[in-house]
Every structure is written in C-alpha cells, then in structure tokens.
Amino acid sequence: MKLNKVDVEGFRGLVKEQFQLDDMTVFHGEMGTGKTSRLLAILYGLTGLAPSGVNLDEMINVDSDHMWVKIEGNSNSKPFTLERSKRLDRPSSSKTDLQDAPKIGEEIFIEGREISRLFLGAPTEKTFRIDALLGLSKYNQIASEISTAQIEKRIEELKRIQKDVAQASTVKEKLSKAESDLVRLTEERSKVREELDRDADRYQRAEDNKRRIEEQEKRNSEVRSKQTLIKSYEEQLIVLPQPSPELEENFGELEKRYEALQRRATYIEAVMQTLDIDGKRINEIATCPVCGALISSNALQKFQHHDEEYRHIIGEVTQLEVDIGSKRQALEESKRSRGKREMLQAELQRLKTDLNRISTGSPVQPGELKEAEDVLKRQEELSRKARELDIRVRSLEEQVEAYRALFNQIGRMTVAEVDAKIQKLTKLKESLQKIKVTLVETLSEARSSQLDNLRSSFKTTFRRIYPYQRLKDIDIETVSVRGRDTIQVKGLAGGRWIRSNQMSTGENVAVSFALLFAANQLEAAPILLLDEPEEGLDENGVQGLADILNTLKTTTQMIVATRNTQLTRLLSPEPEETAVA
C-alpha cells in the first residue's frame, strides 16, 4: 500500500488543506503549524481512530461541526480512494473502493515523546512477545488448534458401539421387554384414570360430606364447651354469699358512734389539759388557771368525773376500732363477691345468647364420617398410583426410544465395519500428530533463525543511533512471562548488565527505534507516522536515526513531522514546510 494524496477539512487546525505524499514525506515547521494534525488526519482516515486517550470529537475544528478526510493511493498496483467523516456527537462514516486492505491500527502512529516508554514501567511493558514480534503467532495458533481430541472421542464411541454390535441380540431382548412393560403399564394407567374420572362425582360428594361433618363437629364442640362453662358459672353463683344490706347499715352506725366518741374525747382532753397545769393532779388545784379565783371542792369533783369519763371513752373507742376493722373487711369481701356475681351473670347471659345463635344443623349419622373418609382415601390411593404410573411410563418411553435408536444404529452395522472405521480414524490421528510435531519443530527452527536475524539487526541499528561507549554492548534475551516466551533488552554498562528501565531517555529512544527497525525488517509495516522521532537524541543520534528511516522507506512509507532542521535535511532535501492553517 502507498498513499499519494490527502484532502482534509475541519480537522483540528486544518480548515481545508491538500498535501501530497511520497515514500518519505517530511512535514517541517515550528509548533502550532499543523504537522501533527496532518499525521493524525492520515491516522483517522486509515483507521477511524484517534491516539489512545483522545476523543474523536476533540479532533473536529472548533469553528466546524464536522471533519472529513479523503485519502488516495495504490494497493496491489490498483488505485483506491478512502473517505471518512464525522459530525459532532455522531459516529464516523466511511466509503472506499479499497479491497484486501492490510490490517492497520493506531500503532502506526508513533510519538517521539512516547517511544522511550516502550521499555519503561512494569516488567510486562518492557517485553515483546517473541512470536508476535517475529510474525509466528498465526502459525502457533494453527499448531495449537491441531488436536486429536475429537478423533479420540469418536474412536471411543466406536469402541462402545463395537461392544453393542456384538450384543445386538441382548439389545433386542431389552427393547422387547421394555415395549411389553410399556404397553402393560399404559393399560394399567388408563384403568386407574378411568376409575378416577367415573367416580369423580362420588369423590366430590364425599369431600362435601366430610367438610359438612367436620363443620358440624366443630359447632357441636363449641356448644359443649359453652354448656360446660355455663354449668361452671352457675355452680359458682350458688356458692357465692348473698350480699347483706344490714352489714352496710351496721358499718355506718359504728362509724357514726366512733366519730361522736372522738369529738367527746377531744373536748375532755382540752378541759383536762387546761386544768393539768405544771403536771398537778386535780385534787391539788386550788385556783382557776384562767382567772385565779378559788375553786370549790364541788367544782373539782365535776372535773374528776370528766377524767373518769375520758378513760371510759378511750376504752370504747379502742373496741370500736377493732369492730370497724372487722366490719370493713367483711364489707369489702361482700363487695368483691357482688362484683364477681355480676360478672358471672353477665358471662352467663352472653354464653346463652351465643348458644341460641349457633345452628346445630342436621344430626350426623353414625359411621357417616368414616364412610366419607374411606371414599377419599381410595381417591388419594388411585391418584398416587396414577402419578407413579406416569413416572414409570415416561421412564419406559425413554428406555424404548434409547433402545430403538441403539438398535437402529447397530442393526445396520457389523463388527467388521466398526473395526474398519476405528482403523481409519486411528491412522488419521497418527497423521495429525506427525503434522503437529513437524510444524512445532519447523516453528522452533524459524524462531531461532528469526531471533538471530533480529538480534543482529537490532545490535547494528542501535550502534548507528547510539555511537557512545557507555553501553559497551547491547543484546536481547528470551524470558518466560506468564507462560509466554518474550524478549527483554539489556545493556552492558560499567561491567554489568542493566535493564532498559535503568537506561537514559536517549538510550531508550535508541533501543526503541532499533527494535522498530529490526522488527520491520522481519515483517514490514505498510506505513509509519512518526511525530518528532528525534525527541531525546543528540546530533549523532539524529544522524543514526535518519540513516535508519532512509533505509526503512524502501519497505515502509514514512511520514515524519519534525521541528529538527538536521533531521529534515537528512531525510528530505526538499521537505514540505507547514504553516498555521
């Protein structure tokens, strides 16, 4: 494939532009002149992709709502045209007359600032899968897909059939017995189902009778329970004491008598306290404590009677307190008895009302429930038997089908025919095994030869880009990573081998381009888009890089964007200058 001309509209900074392409095309200019935009336009036109991490809508010119790229070129000596376009927030569309196009992905775009990172980071990022690099992956896939498993499986099946063919008479006997059992069980199942269908009304009546009898028994049980409660409540009412109105009247009279005596005692206490001055006895008082007048013996005698009356009142009050306590306890017991009586009478009334509401229904005849249960038991037995017969019939049907299939298969074959098929398949398996062994051996030889070529080309190319002696030697070695053979780069510095992540940026750039060149020698890419590949290289490195790129252009179309005047001069005497679009 070779690209000849590109037309671009609305792509990044390129409003409308057309440029020609050759085996080596160099876009030279300062930053912002559209060099990288041209490379990305070619990448989009060929693949419909943008570099990793970039959204396609971001490629559309800020003053436009769409972008369009048209590429003209030759493939297999035939001209072709490829157009691709995209509007904002809509998928890309394309049209082309190109047939049998080579597979091209975003890896054709190589940015100088990123090239050194091919061998930096985690170990898996510093390696190339050998077979992928050498172009042997598809052959390895073919070798891995050569399998005799299906043939071996078929041989085992034929061996089993061989045994079955020898036992064809046994299979026929089993088939005959299975068919006979199937007919017998099918007839038995039909009879069971006929009986179930014939007596369906009888079963329904039995179910209804059973439900009615159970409901009646439930009502009768409820009646008996309520009658038992009524009898219990009535017995409790009989033994409960009757309330006594006289008890409440006596209690009231005692309380009134008690209150009167309390008032009299309080009055006498006040009088006695008035006379009992300084703790003197009544017969020791000569004058009135209020007015100071002399008190006669007759007056003192009256006070003496108060003292005796007080003692008598205190005694009577004490006895009344005892009587009142006893009466109060009896009165409270009478009230509790009356409350319980009222509760029992109310509950009796409710139970009798409930009994009047419960319908006794028609009486249950002796043996009626058992008769209904026997009928339903028979129905359940027949239903269970029908289900079991269904399962057995299905199982026999599957057996008959399997025996018929087997008999049809082996009935048309002989032991000799099966032996012949097994022998043919065995020879085919052995042939495939030999082919696989031969292919694996050939791949191993090709891998070894290709690795030698890769190593030689890589070492030579590296020295052209990196002529310095810090790295005395550079080499690659095979390493197994996650079960796959890979290569890793190592360099000899200061008497010891170092990995690429220990090398400088310039050294990694040289390593990356050397590997790129060596790999391209093995399997050339149709086109490479290089964006400032000189990044990280000094003048000697740029000189070596230019030599390599000029060599690559014989097999790969090179399109380079650079600001470096030295690289531009070395790659193209007449570079295409770019300007701001």
C-alpha positions as CSV (number, residue, x, y, z in Angstrom):
1,M,0.0,0.0,0.0
2,K,1.2,3.5,-0.8
3,L,-0.6,6.8,-0.1
4,N,-0.3,9.5,-2.7
5,K,-2.6,12.4,-1.7
6,V,-4.7,13.5,1.3
7,D,-7.6,16.1,1.4
8,V,-8.6,17.4,4.8
9,E,-11.5,19.6,6.0
10,G,-12.3,20.7,9.6
11,F,-9.7,18.5,11.2
12,R,-8.1,20.2,14.3
13,G,-6.3,23.3,13.0
14,L,-6.6,22.3,9.3
15,V,-9.6,24.1,7.9
16,K,-9.2,23.0,4.4
17,E,-5.9,21.5,3.0
18,Q,-4.5,19.1,0.5
19,F,-1.0,17.6,0.6
20,Q,1.0,15.0,-1.5
21,L,2.8,12.0,0.0
22,D,5.9,10.1,-1.2
23,D,7.9,7.2,0.1
24,M,9.5,9.6,2.6
25,T,7.5,12.7,3.4
26,V,8.7,15.2,6.0
27,F,6.5,17.9,7.5
28,H,8.8,20.6,8.9
29,G,7.8,23.6,10.9
30,E,7.5,25.2,14.3
31,M,4.9,24.3,17.0
32,G,1.3,25.0,16.0
33,T,1.9,24.8,12.2
34,G,-0.3,21.7,11.8
35,K,2.4,19.0,11.4
36,T,0.9,16.6,14.0
37,S,-2.6,17.4,12.7
38,R,-1.6,16.0,9.2
39,L,-0.3,12.8,10.8
40,L,-3.5,12.4,12.9
41,A,-5.7,13.1,9.8
42,I,-3.9,10.3,8.0
43,L,-4.4,8.0,11.1
44,Y,-8.1,8.8,11.2
45,G,-8.6,8.4,7.5
46,L,-6.9,4.9,7.5
47,T,-8.3,3.5,10.8
48,G,-11.1,5.8,12.0
49,L,-9.2,6.1,15.3
50,A,-7.6,8.7,17.4
51,P,-4.5,8.2,19.6
52,S,-5.1,6.5,22.9
53,G,-6.8,8.8,25.4
54,V,-8.1,11.2,22.8
55,N,-11.8,11.6,21.9
56,L,-12.7,11.8,18.2
57,D,-14.9,14.8,18.8
58,E,-11.9,16.7,20.1
59,M,-10.3,16.3,16.7
60,I,-13.0,18.4,15.0
61,N,-12.1,22.1,14.3
62,V,-13.5,24.5,16.9
63,D,-15.2,26.5,14.2
64,S,-16.8,23.5,12.5
65,D,-19.3,20.8,13.4
66,H,-17.7,18.0,11.3
67,M,-14.4,16.8,9.9
68,W,-13.6,15.0,6.6
69,V,-10.5,13.1,5.3
70,K,-10.0,11.7,1.8
71,I,-7.0,9.5,1.0
72,E,-5.9,8.5,-2.5
73,G,-3.3,5.8,-3.1
74,N,-2.4,2.5,-4.6
75,S,-2.7,-1.0,-3.2
76,N,-1.6,-4.1,-5.1
77,S,-0.9,-1.9,-8.1
78,K,-4.5,-0.7,-8.1
79,P,-5.6,2.9,-7.3
80,F,-8.0,3.3,-4.4
81,T,-9.9,6.1,-2.6
82,L,-10.8,6.1,1.1
83,E,-13.1,8.8,2.6
84,R,-14.0,9.1,6.3
85,S,-16.1,11.8,8.0
86,K,-17.7,12.5,11.4
87,R,-20.1,15.1,12.8
88,L,-20.2,16.1,16.5
89,D,-21.8,13.6,18.8
90,R,-22.3,11.2,15.9
91,P,-20.4,8.1,14.7
92,S,-18.0,8.2,11.9
93,S,-19.0,7.1,8.4
94,S,-16.7,5.9,5.6
95,K,-16.7,4.7,2.0
96,T,-14.0,3.2,-0.1
97,D,-13.2,1.0,-3.1
98,L,-10.2,-0.5,-1.4
99,Q,-10.2,-4.3,-1.3
100,D,-7.9,-6.7,0.7
101,A,-6.5,-3.8,2.7
102,P,-3.7,-4.7,5.1
103,K,-4.6,-4.6,8.8
104,I,-3.6,-1.2,10.2
105,G,-4.2,0.1,13.7
106,E,-3.3,3.1,15.8
107,E,0.1,1.6,16.5
108,I,1.3,3.1,13.1
109,F,1.3,6.5,14.9
110,I,4.5,6.8,17.0
111,E,5.1,9.9,19.0
112,G,8.7,10.8,19.8
113,R,7.9,11.7,23.4
114,E,6.3,8.3,23.9
115,I,8.8,6.0,22.0
116,S,11.1,5.6,25.0
117,R,8.3,4.4,27.2
118,L,8.1,1.1,25.3
119,F,10.6,-0.3,27.8
120,L,9.7,1.6,31.0
121,G,7.3,0.6,33.7
122,A,6.2,-2.8,34.8
123,P,8.2,-5.9,33.6
124,T,5.5,-6.9,31.1
125,E,5.7,-3.4,29.5
126,K,9.5,-4.0,28.8
127,T,9.0,-7.1,26.7
128,F,7.9,-8.2,23.3
129,R,6.1,-11.4,22.7
130,I,8.5,-13.3,20.5
131,D,6.1,-15.0,18.3
132,A,4.1,-11.8,17.8
133,L,7.3,-9.8,17.0
134,L,8.5,-12.5,14.6
135,G,5.2,-12.9,12.8
136,L,4.8,-16.5,14.0
137,S,1.7,-16.1,16.1
138,K,-0.7,-17.3,13.5
139,Y,1.4,-20.4,12.9
140,N,1.5,-21.1,16.6
141,Q,-2.3,-20.7,16.7
142,I,-2.6,-23.2,13.9
143,A,-0.3,-25.7,15.8
144,S,-2.3,-25.2,19.0
145,E,-5.6,-25.8,17.1
146,I,-4.3,-29.1,15.6
147,S,-6.0,-31.5,18.1
148,T,-6.8,-35.2,18.0
149,A,-9.3,-34.9,20.9
150,Q,-12.4,-35.2,18.8
151,I,-10.9,-38.1,16.8
152,E,-10.1,-39.9,20.0
153,K,-13.6,-39.2,21.3
154,R,-15.1,-40.7,18.2
155,I,-12.8,-43.8,18.4
156,E,-14.0,-44.4,22.0
157,E,-17.6,-44.0,20.8
158,L,-17.0,-46.6,18.1
159,K,-15.4,-49.0,20.5
160,R,-18.5,-48.8,22.7
161,I,-20.7,-49.3,19.6
162,Q,-18.5,-52.3,18.7
163,K,-19.4,-53.9,22.0
164,D,-23.0,-53.1,21.4
165,V,-23.0,-54.6,17.9
166,A,-21.7,-57.8,19.4
167,Q,-24.6,-57.7,21.9
168,A,-27.3,-56.8,19.4
169,S,-29.4,-59.7,20.4
170,T,-29.3,-58.6,24.0
171,V,-30.3,-55.1,23.0
172,K,-33.2,-56.5,21.0
173,E,-34.4,-58.5,24.1
174,K,-34.2,-55.4,26.3
175,L,-36.1,-53.4,23.7
176,S,-38.8,-56.1,23.5
177,K,-39.2,-56.3,27.3
178,A,-39.3,-52.5,27.6
179,E,-42.0,-52.3,24.9
180,S,-44.1,-55.0,26.6
181,D,-43.8,-53.3,30.0
182,L,-44.7,-50.0,28.5
183,V,-47.9,-51.5,27.0
184,R,-48.9,-53.1,30.3
185,L,-48.2,-50.0,32.4
186,T,-50.0,-47.8,29.9
187,E,-53.1,-50.0,30.1
188,E,-53.0,-50.1,33.9
189,R,-52.7,-46.3,34.0
190,S,-55.7,-46.0,31.7
191,K,-57.8,-48.1,34.0
192,V,-56.8,-46.0,37.0
193,R,-57.6,-42.8,35.2
194,E,-61.0,-44.2,34.0
195,E,-61.9,-45.1,37.6
196,L,-60.9,-41.6,38.8
197,D,-63.0,-40.0,36.1
198,R,-66.0,-42.3,36.6
199,D,-66.2,-41.7,40.4
200,A,-65.4,-38.0,40.3
201,D,-68.9,-37.1,41.4
202,R,-68.8,-39.6,44.2
203,Y,-65.4,-38.2,45.4
204,Q,-66.8,-34.7,45.3
205,R,-69.8,-35.7,47.4
206,A,-67.6,-37.4,49.9
207,E,-65.4,-34.3,50.1
208,D,-68.5,-32.1,50.7
209,N,-69.9,-34.6,53.4
210,K,-66.6,-34.7,55.2
211,R,-66.4,-30.9,55.2
212,R,-70.0,-30.6,56.4
213,I,-69.5,-33.2,59.2
214,E,-66.3,-31.5,60.3
215,E,-68.0,-28.2,60.5
216,Q,-70.9,-29.8,62.4
217,E,-68.5,-31.4,64.8
218,K,-66.8,-28.1,65.3
219,R,-70.2,-26.4,66.1
220,N,-71.1,-29.3,68.5
221,S,-67.7,-29.0,70.2
222,E,-68.3,-25.3,70.6
223,V,-71.8,-25.9,72.1
224,R,-70.4,-28.5,74.6
225,S,-67.7,-26.1,75.6
226,K,-70.2,-23.2,76.2
227,Q,-72.5,-25.5,78.1
228,T,-69.7,-26.7,80.3
229,L,-68.8,-23.0,81.1
230,I,-72.5,-22.2,81.8
231,K,-72.7,-25.1,84.3
232,S,-69.4,-24.0,86.0
233,Y,-70.6,-20.4,86.3
234,E,-74.0,-21.4,87.7
235,E,-72.2,-23.6,90.3
236,Q,-70.0,-20.7,91.3
237,L,-73.1,-18.4,91.7
238,I,-74.7,-20.9,94.1
239,V,-71.7,-21.0,96.5
240,L,-71.2,-17.2,96.4
241,P,-72.6,-15.5,99.6
242,Q,-75.6,-13.2,99.1
243,P,-75.0,-9.5,99.7
244,S,-76.3,-8.2,103.2
245,P,-77.8,-4.7,103.3
246,E,-77.7,-4.9,107.2
247,L,-73.9,-5.2,107.1
248,E,-73.6,-1.8,105.4
249,E,-76.1,-0.2,107.9
250,N,-74.2,-1.6,110.9
251,F,-70.9,-0.4,109.5
252,G,-72.4,3.1,109.0
253,E,-73.7,3.2,112.6
254,L,-70.4,2.1,114.0
255,E,-68.5,4.8,112.1
256,K,-71.0,7.5,113.4
257,R,-70.6,6.3,117.0
258,Y,-66.8,6.3,116.6
259,E,-66.8,9.9,115.2
260,A,-69.1,11.1,118.2
261,L,-66.8,9.5,120.8
262,Q,-63.8,11.0,119.1
263,R,-65.4,14.5,119.4
264,R,-66.3,14.0,123.1
265,A,-62.8,12.7,123.8
266,T,-61.3,15.7,122.1
267,Y,-63.4,18.1,124.3
268,I,-62.5,16.3,127.5
269,E,-58.8,16.3,126.5
270,A,-59.0,20.1,126.1
271,V,-60.6,20.6,129.5
272,M,-58.1,18.3,131.2
273,Q,-55.2,19.9,129.6
274,T,-56.4,23.3,130.8
275,L,-56.6,22.1,134.5
276,D,-53.5,19.9,134.5
277,I,-51.1,22.8,134.9
278,D,-47.5,22.1,135.6
279,G,-48.4,18.4,135.9
280,K,-50.6,18.7,139.1
281,R,-53.3,16.3,140.0
282,I,-56.9,17.6,140.0
283,N,-57.1,17.5,143.8
284,E,-54.0,19.6,144.1
285,I,-55.6,22.5,142.1
286,A,-56.9,25.3,144.3
287,T,-57.4,28.3,141.9
288,C,-58.7,28.7,138.4
289,P,-55.8,28.8,136.0
290,V,-57.7,31.4,133.9
291,C,-59.0,34.0,136.3
292,G,-57.2,33.0,139.6
293,A,-60.4,32.5,141.6
294,L,-60.7,29.8,144.3
295,I,-62.2,26.5,143.1
296,S,-64.6,24.8,145.4
297,S,-64.4,21.1,146.1
298,N,-67.8,20.6,144.3
299,A,-66.3,22.1,141.2
300,L,-63.3,19.9,141.4
301,Q,-65.5,16.9,141.8
302,K,-67.1,17.6,138.4
303,F,-63.7,17.7,136.8
304,Q,-62.9,14.4,138.5
305,H,-66.0,12.9,136.7
306,H,-64.5,14.2,133.3
307,D,-61.4,12.2,133.9
308,E,-63.3,9.0,134.5
309,E,-65.5,9.6,131.5
310,Y,-62.4,10.2,129.3
311,R,-61.0,6.8,130.4
312,H,-64.3,5.1,129.6
313,I,-64.4,6.8,126.1
314,I,-60.9,5.7,125.3
315,G,-61.7,2.1,126.1
316,E,-64.9,2.2,124.0
317,V,-63.1,3.9,121.0
318,T,-60.4,1.2,121.1
319,Q,-63.1,-1.5,120.9
320,L,-64.9,0.4,118.1
321,E,-61.7,0.5,116.0
322,V,-61.5,-3.3,116.3
323,D,-65.2,-3.7,115.4
324,I,-64.9,-1.2,112.5
325,G,-61.9,-3.0,111.0
326,S,-63.7,-6.4,111.2
327,K,-66.8,-4.9,109.6
328,R,-64.8,-3.1,106.9
329,Q,-63.1,-6.4,105.9
330,A,-66.4,-8.2,105.8
331,L,-67.9,-5.3,103.8
332,E,-65.1,-5.4,101.2
333,E,-65.4,-9.1,100.8
334,S,-69.2,-8.6,100.2
335,K,-68.4,-6.0,97.5
336,R,-66.0,-8.4,95.8
337,S,-68.5,-11.2,95.9
338,R,-71.1,-8.9,94.4
339,G,-68.8,-7.9,91.6
340,K,-67.9,-11.5,90.8
341,R,-71.6,-12.4,90.9
342,E,-72.4,-9.6,88.4
343,M,-69.5,-10.7,86.1
344,L,-70.7,-14.3,86.2
345,Q,-74.3,-13.3,85.5
346,A,-73.2,-11.2,82.5
347,E,-71.0,-14.0,81.2
348,L,-73.9,-16.5,81.6
349,Q,-76.1,-14.2,79.6
350,R,-73.5,-13.9,76.8
351,L,-73.0,-17.7,76.6
352,K,-76.7,-18.4,76.5
353,T,-77.1,-15.8,73.7
354,D,-74.2,-17.4,71.8
355,L,-75.8,-20.8,72.2
356,N,-79.1,-19.5,70.7
357,R,-77.2,-18.2,67.7
358,I,-75.3,-21.5,66.9
359,S,-77.2,-23.6,64.4
360,T,-77.0,-27.3,65.3
361,G,-77.8,-28.4,61.7
362,S,-78.8,-31.9,60.8
363,P,-77.5,-34.6,63.1
364,V,-74.5,-36.6,62.0
365,Q,-75.4,-40.3,61.3
366,P,-73.2,-42.9,62.9
367,G,-70.4,-44.0,60.5
368,E,-71.1,-41.2,58.1
369,L,-67.7,-39.5,58.6
370,K,-65.8,-42.8,58.3
371,E,-67.6,-43.6,55.0
372,A,-66.6,-40.2,53.5
373,E,-63.0,-40.7,54.7
374,D,-62.9,-44.2,53.2
375,V,-64.0,-42.9,49.8
376,L,-61.5,-40.0,49.9
377,K,-58.7,-42.4,50.9
378,R,-59.5,-44.5,47.9
379,Q,-59.3,-41.4,45.7
380,E,-55.9,-40.5,47.2
381,E,-54.6,-44.0,46.6
382,L,-55.7,-44.0,43.0
383,S,-54.3,-40.5,42.4
384,R,-50.9,-41.5,43.9
385,K,-50.9,-44.7,41.8
386,A,-51.7,-42.7,38.7
387,R,-48.7,-40.3,39.4
388,E,-46.4,-43.3,40.0
389,L,-47.6,-44.9,36.7
390,D,-47.0,-41.6,34.8
391,I,-43.4,-41.6,36.0
392,R,-42.8,-45.2,35.2
393,V,-44.4,-44.8,31.7
394,R,-42.2,-41.8,30.9
395,S,-39.1,-43.7,32.0
396,L,-40.0,-46.7,29.9
397,E,-40.8,-44.5,26.9
398,E,-37.2,-43.0,27.2
399,Q,-35.8,-46.5,27.5
400,V,-37.7,-47.7,24.4
401,E,-36.5,-44.7,22.4
402,A,-32.9,-45.2,23.5
403,Y,-33.0,-49.0,22.7
404,R,-34.6,-48.3,19.3
405,A,-32.0,-45.7,18.5
406,L,-29.2,-48.0,19.5
407,F,-30.7,-51.0,17.7
408,N,-31.3,-48.9,14.5
409,Q,-27.6,-47.8,14.8
410,I,-26.0,-51.2,15.4
411,G,-28.6,-53.2,13.5
412,R,-27.2,-51.8,10.2
413,M,-23.6,-52.3,11.2
414,T,-21.3,-55.3,11.5
415,V,-18.3,-55.8,13.8
416,A,-16.0,-55.7,10.7
417,E,-17.4,-52.3,9.6
418,V,-16.9,-50.8,13.0
419,D,-13.3,-52.1,13.1
420,A,-12.6,-50.5,9.7
421,K,-13.8,-47.1,10.9
422,I,-11.7,-47.3,14.0
423,Q,-8.6,-48.2,12.0
424,K,-9.1,-45.2,9.6
425,L,-9.6,-42.8,12.5
426,T,-6.5,-44.2,14.2
427,K,-4.4,-43.5,11.1
428,L,-5.9,-40.0,10.8
429,K,-5.0,-39.3,14.4
430,E,-1.4,-40.5,13.9
431,S,-1.1,-38.4,10.7
432,L,-2.3,-35.3,12.6
433,Q,0.1,-35.9,15.4
434,K,3.0,-36.2,13.0
435,I,1.9,-32.9,11.2
436,K,1.8,-31.1,14.6
437,V,5.2,-32.4,15.6
438,T,6.7,-31.3,12.3
439,L,5.0,-27.9,12.5
440,V,6.2,-27.3,16.0
441,E,9.8,-28.3,15.1
442,T,9.7,-26.0,12.0
443,L,8.4,-23.1,14.1
444,S,11.1,-23.7,16.6
445,E,13.8,-23.6,13.9
446,A,12.1,-20.5,12.3
447,R,12.0,-18.8,15.7
448,S,15.7,-19.5,16.3
449,S,16.7,-18.2,12.9
450,Q,14.4,-15.1,13.1
451,L,15.8,-14.3,16.6
452,D,19.3,-14.4,15.3
453,N,18.4,-12.0,12.5
454,L,16.5,-9.8,14.9
455,R,19.4,-9.7,17.3
456,S,22.0,-8.9,14.6
457,S,19.8,-6.2,13.0
458,F,19.0,-4.7,16.4
459,K,22.6,-4.5,17.6
460,T,23.8,-3.0,14.3
461,T,21.0,-0.4,14.2
462,F,21.4,0.6,17.9
463,R,25.1,1.4,17.3
464,R,24.1,3.6,14.3
465,I,21.8,5.7,16.5
466,Y,23.9,5.4,19.7
467,P,27.6,5.6,18.9
468,Y,28.7,6.2,22.5
469,Q,30.7,3.7,24.7
470,R,28.7,4.0,28.0
471,L,26.9,0.9,26.8
472,K,29.7,-1.5,25.8
473,D,27.2,-4.0,24.4
474,I,23.5,-4.3,23.8
475,D,21.6,-7.5,23.5
476,I,18.2,-9.2,23.8
477,E,17.4,-12.4,25.8
478,T,14.4,-14.7,25.9
479,V,12.3,-14.6,29.1
480,S,9.1,-16.6,30.0
481,V,6.4,-14.2,31.3
482,R,3.1,-15.7,32.3
483,G,3.8,-18.8,30.3
484,R,4.7,-16.9,27.1
485,D,8.2,-16.6,25.5
486,T,9.2,-12.9,25.4
487,I,12.4,-10.9,24.8
488,Q,13.9,-8.3,27.0
489,V,16.6,-5.7,26.2
490,K,19.7,-5.5,28.3
491,G,22.8,-3.3,28.0
492,L,26.4,-3.8,29.4
493,A,27.4,-0.7,31.4
494,G,30.2,-0.5,33.9
495,G,30.9,-4.2,33.7
496,R,27.4,-5.3,34.5
497,W,24.2,-5.9,32.5
498,I,21.4,-3.4,33.1
499,R,17.7,-3.4,32.0
500,S,16.1,-0.7,29.8
501,N,14.4,0.9,32.8
502,Q,18.0,1.7,34.1
503,M,18.9,3.4,30.8
504,S,18.7,7.1,30.0
505,T,15.9,8.5,27.9
506,G,18.2,8.8,24.8
507,E,19.3,5.3,25.2
508,N,15.7,4.1,25.4
509,V,14.8,6.1,22.3
510,A,17.7,4.4,20.5
511,V,16.7,1.0,21.8
512,S,13.1,1.5,20.7
513,F,13.9,2.7,17.2
514,A,16.5,-0.1,16.8
515,L,13.9,-2.7,17.7
516,L,11.3,-1.0,15.5
517,F,13.8,-1.2,12.6
518,A,14.7,-4.8,13.3
519,A,11.1,-5.9,13.6
520,N,10.2,-4.0,10.4
521,Q,12.9,-5.9,8.6
522,L,11.2,-9.2,9.6
523,E,7.6,-8.0,8.8
524,A,7.3,-4.6,7.2
525,A,4.5,-2.3,8.2
526,P,2.9,-0.6,5.2
527,I,3.1,2.9,6.7
528,L,4.5,4.6,9.8
529,L,3.5,8.1,11.1
530,L,6.4,9.5,13.2
531,D,5.8,12.6,15.3
532,E,9.1,14.3,16.3
533,P,11.0,11.0,16.5
534,E,14.2,12.8,17.3
535,E,13.0,13.6,20.8
536,G,15.8,12.8,23.3
537,L,18.5,12.3,20.7
538,D,21.6,14.4,20.2
539,E,23.2,15.2,16.8
540,N,24.9,11.8,16.5
541,G,21.7,10.1,17.4
542,V,19.7,12.1,14.9
543,Q,22.2,11.2,12.2
544,G,21.8,7.5,13.0
545,L,18.0,7.8,13.2
546,A,18.0,9.4,9.8
547,D,20.1,6.6,8.3
548,I,17.6,4.0,9.7
549,L,14.5,5.9,8.5
550,N,16.0,6.3,5.0
551,T,16.6,2.5,5.0
552,L,13.0,1.8,6.2
553,K,11.4,3.8,3.4
554,T,12.3,1.1,0.9
555,T,9.8,-1.2,2.5
556,T,7.6,1.1,4.6
557,Q,6.1,4.5,3.6
558,M,7.5,7.0,6.1
559,I,5.6,10.2,7.0
560,V,7.5,12.3,9.6
561,A,6.6,15.5,11.4
562,T,9.6,17.3,13.0
563,R,11.0,20.7,14.1
564,N,14.6,19.5,13.8
565,T,16.4,21.0,10.8
566,Q,19.1,18.4,10.9
567,L,16.7,15.5,10.7
568,T,14.7,17.3,8.0
569,R,17.8,17.9,5.8
570,L,19.0,14.3,6.3
571,L,15.6,12.8,5.4
572,S,14.4,15.0,2.6
573,P,16.4,17.6,0.6
574,E,13.1,19.4,-0.1
575,P,10.8,19.0,2.9
576,E,7.2,20.2,2.8
577,E,7.0,23.2,5.1
578,T,3.9,23.6,7.1
579,A,2.1,26.7,8.2
580,V,-0.6,27.6,10.6
581,A,-4.0,26.6,9.0
